[in-house]
Amino acid sequence: MLTEFGKLYVVATPIGNLADISYRAVEVLKQVDLIAAEDTRHVKMLLQHYGITNKLVSLHQHNEDKASPVLLEKLRAGQSIALVSDAGTPLLSDPGMPLVKMVKDAGLDVVPIPGACALIVALSAAGLPVTQFSFEGFLPRTSSARKVFFNEKVMSPKTWVFYESCHRILASLQDMAEILPLDRQIVIARELTKLHETIVKTSLGKALELVGQNDNMRKGEFVVIVDGAAADKNEHIITAEQEKLLQVLLRECSIKTAVAMAVEITGVRKKLLYQAALAMDKKKDA
Ligand code: SAM
């Protein structure tokens, strides 16, 4: 006898404005046998708004390894399940990856129901290049790890995007300003689709001032988008940390050796480091 397996629907929900949900998502949430939600209390508000009275189970980062096999068995038994997170698209900095992988690996259907995703919403209104971009999720929590991250990104020619909380937005911008040039264009997208939605495109230096001086600019949820390094700008930039490294090496070695070592450590182009080393050497003699 052929068994009809259930389908797993990955359903995007609003990131603020409850109207930002598709007709199809509402239909799916009404019709499935079960909704697996990151926070069942949170999703109830959305369900009530749309008159959906469906059965809920919780699937969050602390139980998903245990809960996912149970849900797979329900799918095998023919039940259909909708996966939702607290906001936006599940799996994007949200739970769901173990379940989706397990269901795919088992050869069952995973059906995406598209909708809001904060990084895409922010990019669509940022006015920075989007042909190619990288999404970096949440940044590391410690300042030193963030600086390592910014050092890795400083020369990247692509636009990059990260999520940030109100607790760390100022500290992250301060760290960024130690590594990136202050005239680099960035976009701070805050409280998207909500009452206090703010999307500011400005230089890193001005953004730091704005967030530092205005309490409201440190409230809510944030997406930060950073312009890639322009090819012509790359010709002239080395970061403050790379400069410091070069200075230390120059104290101990010849220009040639210091530059060779700095190239190996930083991955920055030799010509650029060589020019910087010559300039430092000149300054020393002046
Ligand atoms: N899965 C979600 C998505 O599709 O965007 C992201 C979930 S992640 C746990 C939450 C983070 O997304 C927030 O800390 C914030 O950085 C960003 N975010 C979510 N909603 C937002 C909004 N309305 N405005 C700005 N950022 C938002």
Residues whose N, C-alpha, C, O or C-beta is under 5 A from the ligand:
A	BS01	SAM	I15 G16 A87 G88 T89 P90 L92 S93 D94 A116 C117 A118 L119 Y163 E164 S165 A189 R190 E191 L192 E221 F222 V223
